Amino acid sequence: MTTLTLSRALNEGLRKALEANAKALIMGEDVGKLGGVFRVTDGLQKDFGEARVIDTPLAESGIIGTAIGLALRGYRPICEIQFDGFIFPAFDQIVSQLAKMRYRSRGAVTLPLVVRVPFGGGIGAVEHHSESPEALFAHTPGLRVVACGDPVDAYTMIQQAAASDDPVLFFEPKRRYWDKAEVDVEGALAAALPMDQARVLVEGADVTVLCYGPMVRTCAEAAVAAAGDGKSLEIIDLRSLAPLDTDTIFASVRKTGRCVVVHEAVVTGGLGAEIAAQVTQECFYSLEAPVLRVGAYTTPYPPSRLEEYYLPDLDRILDAVDRSFGY
Amino acid sequence: MAVKDAGRAARPGKRAPDDRALAREPDRQADPAELIQLLTPEGERVEHPDYPLEISAAEVKALYRDLVIVRRIDFEAIALQRQGELGIWASLLGQEAAQVGSGRALGPRDMAFPTYREHGVAWCRGLDPVKLLELFRGVSHGGWDPTAHNFHLYTIVIGSQTLHATGYAMGIQRDGAVGDDGEAVIAYFGDGATSQGDVNEAFIWASVNNAPIVFFCQNNQWAISEPLERQSRTPLYMRAKGFGFPGVRVDGNDVLACLAVTRKAMQAAREGQGPTLIEAFTYRMGAHTTTDDPTRYRLSAELEAWKLKDPIERVKQYLIRTEQAEMSFFDEVEAEAAAVGSRIRAACQQMPDPEPLSMFDNVLTAPTAQLAAEREGFAAYLDSFEAEEATR
C-alpha cells in the first residue's frame, strides 16, 4: 500500500496504462513538460517521450478530432481537457463523431479513446473552471461516462478506461485532487471493481444516498453526522454515470425505501432527474418518500465568493435526508 | 499556363457594387497564372513546368472511363431520388475531374477522408456505389469498413473529417511510415468548410506536426446558396501560406492537372515534407442536394459558362484530336456506364429495409444492460402486434 493523492493516483494509473499498451498516448494542453495544470501527467513525457505524451495546440476540438484520427489508425489516445468549461469547443467532435462513428460504421470502427475532464467547483476559480457538464454526455448514446471519487478508484478506473474499447468520458473531482488514501499499486487490475459498477461505500438502513465525484466524500461525512442523529444512511458511489448500475441502486432503495441523489451539477435535467424517474418506476411500491435531489440551482456557476452557498454541502444533504423522513 | 477566366470577375449576374463590393471580389489578389492546367477546356494538352506529366493513351482512357461512369452513377442516383428510392442525394456533377484526378493519385496504402459528395473518390478507391445509395436511402449511415478500401466513412458535419485525417496522419508518423516507402492521407472538403474552426485547427495541427497529409479543397463556388465571397476575401489556396505550408490552385475541371498536382503533393507528404493545400477550382453544376433549388440564388448564365469547361468533354476532345481513341471506345464506355447504372438501380430498388432491432446494434462494443433491456422490451412490443394479428 502506498499513500497517494488522487492526482498522484491518476498519474500512477496513467503510467501503468502507457506501460500496458504501446499504442496508448496522452495528449492535451500543457500535459508534457508542465505535467498538466494539476500535475496529473507529471513526468510522463520525460519517461515516455514526446511522441506518446503530446503537448497539443490550444484548441479542444482539435484535440478530440485528431485523437479520433489516431484511434482510427490503431492508437489509444487519452486526452486531457484542461477544465470542464473548456470542453464545449470539443462538444461537436465528442457528440457527433466520437459517440457516433462506431454506429455509423455498423461496428467496423472502434474508438478506444479516453477524455479526462477535471470537473466541479470549490477551488475559488474564475468562470468556466468549476462546472459539472457530465449529464450532457450521459445523455449521449455511444459514450461511457464515469467519475472517480477517491484515489483508489482514480488509480484503477483510469486504467480500466484506458483499456476500454469504447469511448470514455472520465470525470475527475478537481477539488479532491489533493485528498489522500492508501492505494495498492501492486494489485492486479483484474481484481478491481469494474468501472461500470457502483460501490456501496457505507451500508445503511434508512436512506439511500447516491453520489459521485466530489460529492462522495461529502456524503460519507453526512453518513457519520446522520448516525449521530440516529439515522442510518447508505452511501453509494455511482462511479459510472452511463450506463448507470441500476441493479445496485434499486436493491438499495428497495431496502431503505428512501432515496436522495446528490451532485454538484444543476438539478434541472441532471442525472438526479434520470435516477429519480428510474427509481420511481422500478421501486414504486418500496418508496416511503419521493426521490429527492440535492444539487446546484438553475443558475450558471456563480462567482467563487458565492460557491459555498451554491454547492451542496453536508447541511444541504442532511436537510434533504430530513425532508425525506417528512412524508 | 495562364487562363484568363480563372477568377470570378467575369461571373455573370453580379449584384450592383456597394460599400461591401470589396468583400465580393475574393480573387482580386489571385494571380490567374497560378491556376495549374494541363488540359484546356477545348481539349488541348498544355505543359506546366512544375507538373510534368507522362501519361499513356491507356491511362487517359482509363480516366475518361472513370469520369463517365462516375457521372452516370450520379445521374442514376438523382433519378432514384426523384422516383422516391432515395431520401436525398448530393450530386457531384461538374466535380468529376477533381475527384477522379485526385482519387487516382492515391496509392493503395494512402487513406482518404471524404465529405458526403466524394462519390468519384469512392469509385476510385473501389467502394461499391451501392454502399453510397444505402446511406442516401436511409438504410445505413454509411456502414462500410474504412480499412477495406482505405476510404473513410462519409462525414456529414462540415469539416469534422479534416481533423480525423490529420490525426490519422499523425498516426502514420508514429508508425514510422513516412519516407521513401511512406503513406499519406488526403482530406476532402469544400469551400464552405474553410470557414469551419475544425478545418483551421486541422491546418494548424498538420503544420506544427509536419503531418503527411494533403488538404484537397473542391472549391465549387457555392456552399448551398452562399457564394465563395461569403466565406473568404482571400483565394483559398493562399490561406495555406499563413499556416506555414504550400497552397496551390488547380483547374478542378482538368483531370490531368488534378492527377499531377495531387500526385506531387501526396508524394511530398509521404516523403516527410508535410502538408499541402490544393484548391481545385471547379463548379457545382447541379443543386447542393436534391432538396435544393439553385434558381433561387444563382443565374443560369453562370452554369452555362461553366458548361463550356466541362471536365469530361475536354478529355473526349483530347482523345479524338490526338487520335488516341476510336469512336468505338466512347461507345464502349457509355455501354459500361449504362451497365453500372442498371446494376446500382436494381440493387437500390431491391435493397431491403434494415431489421427494426438492428437499431440497437453497435452503439458500444458490447450492449449495456440498459440497452439490452430496451431492445428486449421493443422486441416484445413488436411481437405483441404479431400475436394480435395471429389471433384475428
Chai-1 contact restraints between the chains, C-beta under 6 A:
chainA,res_idxA,chainB,res_idxB,connection_type,confidence,min_distance_angstrom,max_distance_angstrom,comment,restraint_id
A,A51,B,R174,contact,1.0,0.0,6.0,A-B,restraint_1
A,P57,B,I204,contact,1.0,0.0,6.0,A-B,restraint_2
A,A59,B,E201,contact,1.0,0.0,6.0,A-B,restraint_3
A,S61,B,D198,contact,1.0,0.0,6.0,A-B,restraint_4
A,S61,B,E201,contact,1.0,0.0,6.0,A-B,restraint_5
A,G62,B,E201,contact,1.0,0.0,6.0,A-B,restraint_6
A,G62,B,W205,contact,1.0,0.0,6.0,A-B,restraint_7
A,G65,B,L163,contact,1.0,0.0,6.0,A-B,restraint_8
A,T66,B,L163,contact,1.0,0.0,6.0,A-B,restraint_9
A,T66,B,T166,contact,1.0,0.0,6.0,A-B,restraint_10
A,T66,B,G167,contact,1.0,0.0,6.0,A-B,restraint_11
A,T66,B,W205,contact,1.0,0.0,6.0,A-B,restraint_12
A,I68,B,H164,contact,1.0,0.0,6.0,A-B,restraint_13
A,G69,B,H164,contact,1.0,0.0,6.0,A-B,restraint_14
A,G69,B,T166,contact,1.0,0.0,6.0,A-B,restraint_15
A,G69,B,G167,contact,1.0,0.0,6.0,A-B,restraint_16
A,G69,B,Y168,contact,1.0,0.0,6.0,A-B,restraint_17
A,L70,B,G167,contact,1.0,0.0,6.0,A-B,restraint_18
A,L70,B,M170,contact,1.0,0.0,6.0,A-B,restraint_19
A,L70,B,G171,contact,1.0,0.0,6.0,A-B,restraint_20
A,L72,B,Y168,contact,1.0,0.0,6.0,A-B,restraint_21
A,R73,B,Y168,contact,1.0,0.0,6.0,A-B,restraint_22
A,R73,B,G171,contact,1.0,0.0,6.0,A-B,restraint_23
A,Y75,B,G171,contact,1.0,0.0,6.0,A-B,restraint_24
A,S96,B,V157,contact,1.0,0.0,6.0,A-B,restraint_25
A,Q97,B,S160,contact,1.0,0.0,6.0,A-B,restraint_26
A,R102,B,N362,contact,1.0,0.0,6.0,A-B,restraint_27
A,Y103,B,N362,contact,1.0,0.0,6.0,A-B,restraint_28
A,Y103,B,V363,contact,1.0,0.0,6.0,A-B,restraint_29
A,R104,B,H141,contact,1.0,0.0,6.0,A-B,restraint_30
A,R104,B,G142,contact,1.0,0.0,6.0,A-B,restraint_31
A,R104,B,L153,contact,1.0,0.0,6.0,A-B,restraint_32
A,S105,B,L153,contact,1.0,0.0,6.0,A-B,restraint_33
A,R106,B,G143,contact,1.0,0.0,6.0,A-B,restraint_34
A,R106,B,N362,contact,1.0,0.0,6.0,A-B,restraint_35
A,G107,B,N362,contact,1.0,0.0,6.0,A-B,restraint_36
A,A108,B,D145,contact,1.0,0.0,6.0,A-B,restraint_37
A,P141,B,V363,contact,1.0,0.0,6.0,A-B,restraint_38
A,G142,B,V363,contact,1.0,0.0,6.0,A-B,restraint_39
A,D165,B,T365,contact,1.0,0.0,6.0,A-B,restraint_40
A,D166,B,L364,contact,1.0,0.0,6.0,A-B,restraint_41
A,D166,B,T365,contact,1.0,0.0,6.0,A-B,restraint_42
A,P243,B,T368,contact,1.0,0.0,6.0,A-B,restraint_43
A,P243,B,Q370,contact,1.0,0.0,6.0,A-B,restraint_44
